[in-house]
Amino acid sequence: MKDIKARRGAFYLRRAVAEGEHERQDFKYLISDAAKIARSISAFANHSGGCLLIGVKDNGTIAGVRNEEDVYVVEQAAQLYCRPSQPVEFTAFTAEDGAMVIRAEIRPHTGRSVMARHADGSWHAYFRVADENILAPDLMVKAWERKKRGEDSVVCLNPSQRQLLCSLEAAGENGASLAELMKEARMSEAAASDTVTALYAMGVADFRFGPDRTFRIVFAESGPDTDF
């Protein structure tokens, strides 16, 4: 199968199945839609990396890979449905009953955000939250790009920006929405977005998704000790 030699992996597979699906692991049994797989690749690449275990059902049952086309669909997703295209490393493992499971490993991407192509031809970035691929809000993507460009040179904040930062810190671990920060600081959406992306690039702000997957902006406790 695509020159992938299987190695004994009963112990590894038992441990992986016991962990279940999480931020760095996703079970895939039916692979037929490259566009959907691209969302997983984008989410892993934009987070801390991860792997798809092909041949494992959602409930953890090791059913085995159905055919080698599954591997080609993943490759197609990584090369044609991700921008920029992403490398995927395949490793095959044999379970105790002889079933073969293929691990498709995606590494974190250090360049610009990895986008996945939708059926309508549009491109969107995804992010991994627990065991889900979440569509990354535009603000989050802009902040990623700003940080990767090294635009973290903001030193002085104007009164409105100071108020936004104070409101963010006061919000605590629950964080605040952009709309809430705009209201507190009396800023336009464009100005508030620009301030938040700058604070993120500086390590002062971060992003969280709540239990209901609502997007929140939080004060980064580990941010630099900077006198604004």
Secondary structure by P-SEA (a helix, b strand, c coil): cccccccccaaaaaaaaaacccccbbbbcccccaaaaaaaaaaaaacccccccccccccccccccccaaaaaaaaaaaccccccbbbbbbbbbbccccbbbbbbbbccccccbbbbbccccbbbbbbbcccccccccaaaaaaaaaaaacccccccccaaaaaaaaaaaaaccccccaaaaaaaacccaaaaaaaaaaaaaaccccccccccbbbbbbcccccccccc
